[in-house]
Amino acid sequence: METNLYKTATGLAIFTIIYNIIEGLVSIWFGVQDESLALFGFGVDSFIEVISGIGIAIMIIRIRQNPDSPKSNFEIKALQISGTSFYLLSVGLLAGIVVNIINHHKPETTLWGVIISLVSIAVMIWLMKAKKKAGRQLNSEPILVDANCTKVCVYVNRFTCVKPCLRTDWIHLCGCYWRCRVNLLFGI
């Protein structure tokens, strides 16, 4: 029984990696095509998730083989790289927002951004529930933490998807393009 649960957890980790690679490539491509900083950043975030996902997959395999073994150097490095990369992404997005404000670049709501967000929301909700189930059945705190990280992705995707739809008309009417950039930065 436990062997099957670890196979499921490993499969979920591998699915997370493959899905985020595809999502990252598609998001970056459409982000560049549509000149959408948010969509481009969403794609970069997907690749950071890949690094984290690889660390989680290695951890699951290690625990499956030897539950009492300490974290490997690879797992620790993967988590450190992921954490640092999130900060670097934030700095990069901040720089892009400042440049867009200075250049008076008008924010665009892209159809592809909304579509990618909707697909991602559906996939991430399923993935979050599956990870929580596997984590509970295995009594694995790291898998449950990973499920909570996926939950955060769901919230970010909802924000990315819904916010442009709510604000586009207002922004275009009042001409406050800088406000949208500041909102992107602070998530308001």
Summary of the structure (lengths in Angstrom):
residues: 188
radius of gyration: 18.4
end to end distance: 45.4
largest distance: 60.7
contacts: 571
relative contact order: 0.13
helix: 87%
strand: 0%
